[in-house]
Amino acid sequence: MDSLSIAILLGLLALTSLFLTLSSRGKGRLPPGPRPLPFLGNLLQLRSQDMLTSLTKLSKEYGCVYTVHLGPRRVVVLSGYQAVKEALVDQGEDFSGRGDYPVFFNFTKGNGIAFSNGDRWKVLRRFSVQILRNFGMGKRSIEERILEEGSFLLAELRKTEGKPFDPTFVLSRSVSNIICSVIFGSRFDYDDERLLTIIRLINDNFQIMSGPWGELYNIFPSLLDWVPGPHRRLFQNYGCMKDLIARSVRDHQDSLDPNSPRDFIDCFLNKMAQEKQDPHSHFHMDTLLMTTHNLLFGGTETVGTTLRHAFLVLMKYPKVQARVQEEIDRVVGRARLPALEDRAAMPYTDAVIHEVQRFADVIPMNLPHRVTRDTAFRGFLIPKGTDIITLLNTVHYDPSQFLTPQEFNPEHFLDANQSFKKNPAFMPFSAGESHADKSQGLWGPIFLPTFLIPLFKPSRFFIPPHPQLWVCRDICSPSQLCSYSQIKWLKILAEGGGEAGY
């Protein structure tokens, strides 16, 4: 591209930005916020390397509802439990639209469960939840899949023989395998190249999306389409994942028995055939590929990261780990594997699982929503089509809802009688009308208890003797842990090994 073309492109972008900025002021009564500059918006007040911290800091200056401009795009930011709850729960229909998120939307084109809107989203979500339930979502079959995968994971952990190891990749493989078994109909060996490719693509894209290039692409997608950088790898990775899924779909088409669907893909293919003559159907090949991608992408990283936090927290607090295992032993015993229904009889373990999710805060900034009509909210008038960002980190760390928000404390989910209590500010996957529109919300509630409880039934985990264990919601270090069977752990204690200094 020559210099004249670049100058013309930049001029058009500047004029478009100025028009959008000026037009955004002409309607509504927006919340206060920092004054934007043409084209740049409020980028000079934000750190692309740490957008979450910048937005949280602005909420302390402008309040729990404020306006910020991400380049030319106007966004209303909500922080704290009350503001988020009033928007997503009390006025859920008004805030139920899917906001602009180019790093995903420019690939999905609005197909799939994660970034569709309106009737398409409702139809796809209803279908996906129904199929996942039929294949075990909340029923026995997926529980058996998780327990089966847990046995493979335990076998991998036992291979370490008490030596320090990094659990990140083995946890990712286990979680991804369970999702693959539901979607594709079978699990993979841990060294299978297809499984390793899926995890590599997902991890790479999460790293790019959470970095400055991903943030900048969401703000200036048209400009960055012309600029080299790591963001270009996002769409290469998406394409590789799509090709991998498409190959599996073709194999399913060749062996499909409509009367005996084996997995999610078979069920979707059946639905496509049933609605083939309907011109308004949302069930077609692109939707299948994108929905499958959303389910894989949404579950593998978030659930795997939460499990890693669980390991680290329980190593940091060995008394919590011991109490969890005592409760599991008392309720489940040694003669059988735990079942999901055991959870009701294990309030402390349930509280720990919830507190891990709150404290880990794996999704601190929700994907953007959008108001579907001109919306009156807290004395302001937010124009239709305005994007909404909810800071879930400010919900999970709201001192009005949690007694000691900066500390890991299972008592946040226990009442005076040590029975489990729900907390309305618990929003690990958002809340309200579209709280499960992101595929993480479909996997998390059943994965964590069913996966964690069997792991901590036969084993004890602790940090290697020398490093200091530091656990916070952003950084977990060090990356290694040690695993021992209960019998060997008791032998270590009897020999004076202690609990790694904690």
C-alpha positions as CSV (number, residue, x, y, z in Angstrom):
1,M,0.0,0.0,0.0
2,D,1.5,3.4,-1.0
3,S,1.7,6.5,1.1
4,L,-1.3,8.2,-0.5
5,S,-3.5,5.2,0.1
6,I,-2.5,5.1,3.7
7,A,-3.2,8.8,4.2
8,I,-6.7,8.4,2.6
9,L,-7.4,5.4,4.8
10,L,-6.4,7.2,8.0
11,G,-8.4,10.2,6.9
12,L,-11.5,8.2,6.3
13,L,-11.1,6.4,9.7
14,A,-10.7,9.8,11.5
15,L,-13.8,11.3,9.8
16,T,-15.8,8.1,10.6
17,S,-14.6,8.2,14.2
18,L,-15.4,11.9,14.5
19,F,-18.9,11.3,13.1
20,L,-19.6,8.4,15.5
21,T,-18.3,10.4,18.5
22,L,-20.4,13.5,17.7
23,S,-23.5,11.4,16.9
24,S,-23.2,9.5,20.1
25,R,-23.7,12.8,22.0
26,G,-27.0,13.6,20.4
27,K,-29.2,11.1,22.0
28,G,-29.8,9.8,25.5
29,R,-28.6,10.9,28.9
30,L,-25.4,9.0,29.3
31,P,-23.6,8.3,32.6
32,P,-20.6,10.5,33.3
33,G,-17.1,9.6,32.2
34,P,-13.8,10.9,31.0
35,R,-13.9,13.2,28.0
36,P,-13.0,11.4,24.8
37,L,-10.7,12.5,22.0
38,P,-11.7,12.1,18.4
39,F,-10.6,8.7,17.0
40,L,-8.7,7.7,20.2
41,G,-11.6,8.0,22.6
42,N,-10.3,7.4,26.1
43,L,-7.3,5.2,25.1
44,L,-4.8,7.6,26.7
45,Q,-6.5,7.0,30.0
46,L,-6.5,3.2,29.5
47,R,-3.7,0.7,29.5
48,S,-4.1,-1.8,26.6
49,Q,-1.8,-4.2,28.5
50,D,-4.2,-4.2,31.5
51,M,-7.7,-2.9,30.4
52,L,-9.4,-4.5,33.4
53,T,-7.3,-2.6,35.9
54,S,-7.8,0.7,34.0
55,L,-11.6,0.3,33.9
56,T,-11.8,-0.7,37.5
57,K,-9.8,2.4,38.5
58,L,-12.1,4.6,36.5
59,S,-15.1,3.2,38.4
60,K,-13.6,4.5,41.6
61,E,-13.5,8.0,40.0
62,Y,-16.8,8.1,38.1
63,G,-18.9,5.7,40.1
64,C,-20.4,2.2,39.5
65,V,-22.1,3.3,36.2
66,Y,-20.0,5.4,33.8
67,T,-19.3,6.0,30.1
68,V,-16.0,5.4,28.3
69,H,-15.0,5.5,24.7
70,L,-12.9,2.7,23.3
71,G,-11.7,4.4,20.3
72,P,-14.8,5.6,18.5
73,R,-17.0,3.1,20.3
74,R,-19.1,4.3,23.2
75,V,-19.4,1.8,26.1
76,V,-21.2,2.0,29.4
77,V,-19.3,0.2,32.2
78,L,-21.0,-1.3,35.2
79,S,-19.2,-2.3,38.4
80,G,-20.2,-3.6,41.8
81,Y,-22.9,-6.2,42.6
82,Q,-25.9,-3.8,42.8
83,A,-25.3,-2.2,39.4
84,V,-24.6,-5.4,37.6
85,K,-27.5,-7.2,39.3
86,E,-30.0,-4.4,38.4
87,A,-28.9,-4.5,34.8
88,L,-28.5,-8.2,34.0
89,V,-31.2,-9.6,36.4
90,D,-33.7,-6.9,37.1
91,Q,-33.6,-5.4,33.5
92,G,-32.2,-8.5,31.9
93,E,-34.3,-8.2,28.7
94,D,-33.1,-4.7,28.1
95,F,-29.4,-5.7,28.5
96,S,-29.7,-9.1,26.7
97,G,-28.1,-8.1,23.4
98,R,-24.6,-9.3,22.4
99,G,-22.1,-6.5,22.2
100,D,-19.3,-5.9,19.6
101,Y,-16.3,-8.2,20.1
102,P,-14.4,-8.3,16.7
103,V,-11.8,-10.9,17.7
104,F,-14.6,-13.4,17.8
105,F,-17.4,-11.9,15.7
106,N,-15.2,-11.4,12.6
107,F,-14.7,-15.1,12.6
108,T,-18.1,-16.4,13.7
109,K,-20.1,-13.9,11.7
110,G,-22.8,-14.2,14.3
111,N,-23.1,-17.9,14.0
112,G,-22.8,-20.3,17.0
113,I,-24.0,-20.0,20.5
114,A,-21.6,-17.5,21.9
115,F,-22.0,-14.5,19.6
116,S,-25.5,-14.8,18.0
117,N,-28.3,-12.5,19.0
118,G,-32.1,-12.6,19.3
119,D,-34.0,-15.6,18.1
120,R,-31.0,-17.4,16.7
121,W,-29.3,-17.3,20.1
122,K,-32.4,-18.5,21.9
123,V,-32.9,-21.4,19.5
124,L,-29.3,-22.5,19.5
125,R,-29.0,-22.2,23.3
126,R,-32.2,-24.1,23.9
127,F,-31.1,-26.9,21.5
128,S,-27.5,-27.1,22.9
129,V,-28.7,-27.3,26.5
130,Q,-31.2,-30.0,25.6
131,I,-28.7,-32.1,23.8
132,L,-26.0,-31.7,26.5
133,R,-28.6,-32.8,29.0
134,N,-29.5,-35.8,26.9
135,F,-25.9,-36.7,26.7
136,G,-25.4,-36.2,30.4
137,M,-25.6,-32.5,31.3
138,G,-26.9,-33.0,34.9
139,K,-27.6,-36.7,34.3
140,R,-25.6,-39.9,34.9
141,S,-23.9,-40.3,31.5
142,I,-21.7,-37.2,31.5
143,E,-21.0,-37.8,35.2
144,E,-19.6,-41.2,34.2
145,R,-17.5,-39.6,31.4
146,I,-16.0,-37.2,33.9
147,L,-15.3,-39.9,36.5
148,E,-13.8,-42.0,33.7
149,E,-11.5,-39.1,32.6
150,G,-10.7,-38.5,36.3
151,S,-9.3,-42.0,36.5
152,F,-7.0,-41.3,33.5
153,L,-5.9,-38.0,35.1
154,L,-5.2,-39.8,38.4
155,A,-3.1,-42.3,36.5
156,E,-1.1,-39.5,35.0
157,L,-0.6,-37.8,38.4
158,R,0.6,-41.1,40.0
159,K,3.3,-41.4,37.3
160,T,5.0,-38.4,38.9
161,E,5.7,-40.5,42.1
162,G,5.6,-37.5,44.3
163,K,8.1,-35.4,42.2
164,P,7.3,-31.8,41.4
165,F,5.3,-31.3,38.2
166,D,3.3,-28.6,36.4
167,P,-0.4,-29.6,36.3
168,T,-1.4,-27.0,33.7
169,F,-1.2,-29.1,30.6
170,V,-2.5,-32.4,32.0
171,L,-5.5,-30.5,33.4
172,S,-6.2,-28.9,30.1
173,R,-6.0,-32.3,28.3
174,S,-8.4,-33.8,30.8
175,V,-11.0,-31.1,30.6
176,S,-10.8,-30.9,26.8
177,N,-11.1,-34.6,26.6
178,I,-14.4,-34.6,28.4
179,I,-15.8,-31.9,26.1
180,C,-14.5,-33.9,23.1
181,S,-16.2,-37.0,24.3
182,V,-19.6,-35.2,24.4
183,I,-19.1,-33.3,21.1
184,F,-17.1,-35.9,19.0
185,G,-18.2,-39.1,20.7
186,S,-14.8,-40.3,22.0
187,R,-11.9,-39.2,24.1
188,F,-8.3,-38.9,23.0
189,D,-5.1,-40.3,24.4
190,Y,-3.2,-37.5,26.2
191,D,-0.4,-37.6,23.5
192,D,-2.9,-37.7,20.6
193,E,-1.9,-35.0,18.1
194,R,-5.5,-33.9,17.5
195,L,-6.0,-33.2,21.2
196,L,-2.7,-31.4,21.5
197,T,-3.5,-29.3,18.5
198,I,-6.9,-28.3,20.0
199,I,-5.3,-27.2,23.3
200,R,-2.4,-25.4,21.6
201,L,-4.8,-23.4,19.4
202,I,-7.1,-22.5,22.3
203,N,-4.2,-21.5,24.6
204,D,-2.5,-19.4,21.9
205,N,-5.7,-17.5,21.1
206,F,-6.4,-16.8,24.8
207,Q,-2.9,-15.4,25.2
208,I,-3.3,-13.1,22.2
209,M,-6.9,-12.0,23.1
210,S,-5.9,-11.1,26.7
211,G,-2.8,-9.2,25.5
212,P,-2.5,-5.6,24.0
213,W,-2.9,-6.8,20.4
214,G,-6.2,-8.5,21.1
215,E,-7.5,-5.4,23.0
216,L,-6.4,-3.1,20.2
217,Y,-8.0,-5.3,17.6
218,N,-11.3,-5.1,19.4
219,I,-11.1,-1.2,19.3
220,F,-9.7,-0.7,15.8
221,P,-10.5,-3.9,13.8
222,S,-10.7,-2.2,10.4
223,L,-7.3,-0.5,10.9
224,L,-5.5,-3.6,12.4
225,D,-6.7,-5.7,9.5
226,W,-4.0,-3.9,7.5
227,V,-1.3,-4.1,10.2
228,P,1.0,-7.1,10.8
229,G,1.2,-8.5,14.3
230,P,0.3,-11.4,16.6
231,H,-3.5,-10.6,16.2
232,R,-3.3,-12.1,12.7
233,R,-2.5,-15.5,14.3
234,L,-5.9,-15.4,15.9
235,F,-7.7,-16.0,12.7
236,Q,-5.2,-18.5,11.4
237,N,-5.8,-20.5,14.6
238,Y,-9.6,-20.1,14.2
239,G,-9.2,-21.5,10.7
240,C,-7.2,-24.4,11.8
241,M,-9.7,-25.3,14.5
242,K,-12.6,-24.9,12.0
243,D,-10.8,-27.3,9.6
244,L,-10.3,-29.9,12.4
245,I,-14.0,-29.7,13.4
246,A,-15.0,-29.9,9.7
247,R,-13.1,-33.1,9.2
248,S,-14.8,-34.7,12.2
249,V,-18.2,-33.5,10.9
250,R,-17.5,-35.2,7.5
251,D,-16.6,-38.4,9.3
252,H,-19.9,-38.2,11.2
253,Q,-21.9,-37.6,8.0
254,D,-20.4,-40.7,6.5
255,S,-21.3,-42.9,9.5
256,L,-24.5,-41.2,10.7
257,D,-27.4,-43.3,11.9
258,P,-30.3,-40.9,12.4
259,N,-32.0,-43.3,14.8
260,S,-29.0,-43.6,17.1
261,P,-27.1,-40.3,17.5
262,R,-23.8,-40.8,19.3
263,D,-22.9,-37.3,20.3
264,F,-23.6,-33.5,19.9
265,I,-22.5,-33.4,16.2
266,D,-24.9,-36.3,15.3
267,C,-27.8,-34.6,17.0
268,F,-27.0,-31.3,15.2
269,L,-26.8,-33.1,11.8
270,N,-30.2,-34.7,12.5
271,K,-31.7,-31.3,13.3
272,M,-30.2,-29.9,10.0
273,A,-31.9,-32.7,8.1
274,Q,-35.2,-32.1,9.8
275,E,-35.2,-28.4,9.0
276,K,-33.6,-28.6,5.6
277,Q,-36.7,-27.2,3.8
278,D,-37.2,-24.4,6.3
279,P,-35.6,-21.2,4.8
280,H,-35.6,-19.6,8.3
281,S,-33.8,-22.4,10.0
282,H,-30.8,-21.6,12.1
283,F,-29.4,-25.1,11.7
284,H,-26.9,-25.2,8.9
285,M,-23.2,-26.2,8.5
286,D,-21.7,-22.9,9.5
287,T,-23.7,-22.8,12.7
288,L,-22.7,-26.3,13.5
289,L,-19.0,-25.5,13.0
290,M,-19.2,-22.3,15.1
291,T,-21.3,-23.8,17.9
292,T,-18.9,-26.7,18.2
293,H,-16.0,-24.3,18.2
294,N,-17.7,-22.2,20.9
295,L,-18.2,-25.2,23.1
296,L,-14.6,-26.3,22.8
297,F,-13.1,-22.9,23.2
298,G,-15.4,-21.8,26.1
299,G,-14.9,-24.8,28.2
300,T,-11.3,-25.9,27.9
301,E,-9.5,-22.8,29.1
302,T,-11.9,-21.5,31.7
303,V,-12.6,-24.8,33.4
304,G,-9.0,-25.9,33.2
305,T,-7.8,-22.6,34.7
306,T,-10.3,-22.9,37.5
307,L,-9.2,-26.4,38.3
308,R,-5.6,-25.2,38.5
309,H,-6.6,-22.5,40.9
310,A,-8.3,-25.1,43.0
311,F,-5.1,-27.2,43.3
312,L,-3.1,-24.1,44.2
313,V,-5.6,-22.8,46.8
314,L,-5.9,-26.2,48.5
315,M,-2.1,-26.5,48.6
316,K,-1.8,-23.0,50.1
317,Y,-4.4,-23.9,52.8
318,P,-3.7,-27.6,53.8
319,K,-6.3,-27.4,56.6
320,V,-8.9,-26.6,54.0
321,Q,-7.7,-29.5,51.9
322,A,-7.7,-31.9,55.0
323,R,-11.3,-30.8,55.9
324,V,-12.5,-31.4,52.3
325,Q,-11.0,-34.8,52.3
326,E,-12.4,-35.7,55.7
327,E,-15.9,-34.7,54.5
328,I,-15.5,-36.7,51.3
329,D,-14.3,-39.8,53.3
330,R,-17.2,-39.4,55.7
331,V,-19.9,-39.1,53.0
332,V,-18.5,-41.3,50.2
333,G,-16.4,-43.7,52.1
334,R,-13.7,-45.9,50.5
335,A,-15.8,-48.5,48.7
336,R,-17.2,-46.4,45.8
337,L,-16.5,-43.3,43.7
338,P,-18.3,-40.0,44.5
339,A,-21.5,-39.1,42.7
340,L,-22.8,-35.7,41.8
341,E,-25.8,-36.2,44.2
342,D,-23.2,-36.6,47.1
343,R,-22.6,-32.8,46.8
344,A,-25.8,-32.0,48.8
345,A,-24.3,-33.9,51.8
346,M,-21.0,-32.1,51.6
347,P,-21.7,-28.4,52.3
348,Y,-18.0,-27.6,53.2
349,T,-16.7,-29.1,49.9
350,D,-19.5,-27.3,48.0
351,A,-18.5,-24.0,49.7
352,V,-14.8,-24.5,48.8
353,I,-15.7,-25.2,45.1
354,H,-17.8,-21.9,45.0
355,E,-15.1,-20.0,46.8
356,V,-12.4,-21.2,44.4
357,Q,-14.5,-19.8,41.5
358,R,-15.1,-16.5,43.3
359,F,-11.5,-16.1,44.4
360,A,-10.0,-17.2,41.1
361,D,-12.2,-14.8,39.1
362,V,-11.3,-16.5,35.9
363,I,-13.7,-14.3,33.9
364,P,-13.2,-10.9,35.6
365,M,-14.6,-8.8,32.7
366,N,-17.6,-10.2,31.0
367,L,-17.9,-10.2,27.2
368,P,-19.9,-7.1,26.2
369,H,-23.7,-7.0,26.3
370,R,-25.8,-4.5,24.3
371,V,-29.0,-2.7,25.2
372,T,-31.8,-3.8,22.9
373,R,-33.8,-0.6,23.3
374,D,-33.5,2.9,24.7
375,T,-33.1,2.0,28.4
376,A,-33.7,4.0,31.5
377,F,-31.2,2.9,34.1
378,R,-30.3,4.6,37.4
379,G,-31.5,8.0,36.2
380,F,-29.7,7.8,32.9
381,L,-31.0,7.0,29.4
382,I,-28.8,4.6,27.5
383,P,-29.5,4.7,23.8
384,K,-30.4,1.5,21.9
385,G,-27.3,-0.3,20.6
386,T,-24.9,0.9,23.3
387,D,-22.5,-1.8,24.4
388,I,-22.3,-2.7,28.1
389,I,-19.2,-4.0,29.9
390,T,-19.8,-5.6,33.3
391,L,-16.8,-5.9,35.6
392,L,-17.4,-9.2,37.3
393,N,-14.2,-8.8,39.4
394,T,-15.9,-6.0,41.2
395,V,-18.9,-8.2,41.9
396,H,-16.8,-11.1,43.4
397,Y,-14.7,-8.7,45.4
398,D,-17.5,-6.5,46.6
399,P,-17.1,-5.9,50.3
400,S,-20.9,-5.4,50.7
401,Q,-21.4,-9.0,49.6
402,F,-18.4,-10.9,50.9
403,L,-17.0,-10.4,54.4
404,T,-13.3,-10.8,53.5
405,P,-13.3,-10.4,49.7
406,Q,-9.5,-10.3,49.3
407,E,-9.0,-13.5,51.2
408,F,-9.9,-17.1,50.3
409,N,-12.6,-17.9,52.8
410,P,-15.1,-20.8,52.3
411,E,-17.3,-19.2,55.1
412,H,-18.6,-16.9,52.4
413,F,-20.8,-19.8,51.3
414,L,-21.7,-21.2,54.7
415,D,-24.3,-20.1,57.2
416,A,-24.1,-20.1,61.0
417,N,-25.0,-23.8,61.0
418,Q,-22.2,-24.6,58.5
419,S,-24.8,-25.5,55.9
420,F,-24.2,-24.4,52.3
421,K,-25.7,-21.0,51.5
422,K,-26.1,-19.4,48.1
423,N,-24.8,-15.9,47.5
424,P,-26.5,-13.8,44.8
425,A,-23.2,-12.1,44.0
426,F,-21.7,-15.4,42.8
427,M,-21.5,-14.8,39.1
428,P,-18.6,-16.8,37.6
429,F,-20.2,-16.9,34.2
430,S,-22.3,-13.7,34.3
431,A,-25.9,-13.6,35.3
432,G,-29.5,-12.9,34.2
433,E,-31.1,-13.2,30.8
434,S,-27.9,-14.3,29.0
435,H,-25.9,-15.7,31.8
436,A,-25.2,-19.0,30.0
437,D,-24.9,-17.5,26.5
438,K,-21.2,-18.0,26.7
439,S,-20.4,-21.6,26.5
440,Q,-18.4,-21.6,29.7
441,G,-21.7,-21.4,31.6
442,L,-22.8,-24.7,30.1
443,W,-19.7,-26.7,31.4
444,G,-18.7,-25.1,34.7
445,P,-21.5,-26.1,37.1
446,I,-21.1,-29.8,36.6
447,F,-17.4,-30.1,35.8
448,L,-16.0,-28.7,38.9
449,P,-17.7,-30.7,41.6
450,T,-17.7,-34.0,39.6
451,F,-14.0,-33.6,38.7
452,L,-12.5,-32.2,41.9
453,I,-14.1,-34.5,44.4
454,P,-12.7,-37.8,43.0
455,L,-9.3,-36.2,42.6
456,F,-9.1,-35.2,46.3
457,K,-10.5,-38.5,47.5
458,P,-7.4,-40.7,47.1
459,S,-4.7,-38.1,46.9
460,R,-3.0,-35.2,48.7
461,F,-1.3,-32.3,46.9
462,F,1.3,-30.0,48.2
463,I,3.9,-27.5,47.1
464,P,7.5,-28.5,46.7
465,P,9.5,-27.8,49.9
466,H,11.5,-24.8,48.8
467,P,9.3,-22.3,46.8
468,Q,6.9,-19.9,48.5
469,L,3.4,-20.4,47.3
470,W,1.7,-17.3,46.2
471,V,-1.9,-17.4,45.2
472,C,-4.0,-14.5,43.9
473,R,-6.7,-13.9,41.4
474,D,-4.3,-12.8,38.6
475,I,-1.1,-14.8,39.2
476,C,-0.5,-18.2,40.6
477,S,3.0,-19.3,41.4
478,P,5.0,-21.4,41.4
479,S,3.7,-23.7,38.6
480,Q,4.6,-27.0,40.2
481,L,3.0,-29.2,42.8
482,C,3.6,-32.7,44.2
483,S,1.0,-35.5,44.4
484,Y,0.9,-38.4,46.8
485,S,-1.6,-41.1,47.5
486,Q,-3.3,-40.8,50.9
487,I,-1.3,-43.8,52.2
488,K,2.1,-42.4,51.1
489,W,1.1,-39.0,52.5
490,L,0.4,-40.5,55.9
491,K,3.8,-42.2,55.7
492,I,5.5,-38.9,55.0
493,L,3.7,-37.3,58.0
494,A,4.7,-40.2,60.2
495,E,8.3,-39.8,59.1
496,G,8.2,-36.1,60.1
497,G,7.8,-34.7,56.5
498,G,5.3,-32.1,57.7
499,E,3.0,-30.2,55.4
500,A,5.6,-28.3,53.2
501,G,6.0,-25.6,55.8
502,Y,2.3,-24.6,55.9
